[in-house]
Amino acid sequence: PNPATDRIQLYPISPNPLRDIGYISFDMDADRASLIELIDVQGRVHFQQQLEALAGYNRLPLNRAELSLSPGTYYIRLSGEGFSSVQPVLFE
């Protein structure tokens, strides 16, 4: 077990399945440089955002209309130095 990643939690996107706007939520143990990515099942990155995530609860909107994605399964990945977490999301 990694003590740092034990205190970082990426929650399932809400709502899931996602039609319009969803929310990416996660907890951080400390302020951390982070990267949010939306990846398809072939591993292609369709969206990425670098951010300075704050300690505690974080919540980011994800607007499907801005992404021009086909329906299907994708993955949200939250990563940074020493941590990475993935949650699936279904776009209808």
Buried (B, 14 or more C-beta within 10 A) or exposed (E): EEEBBEEBBBBEBEBBEBEEEBEBBBBBBEEBEBBBBBBBEEEEEEBEEEBEBEEEEBEBEBEBEEEEBEEEEBBBBBBBEEBEBEBEBBBE
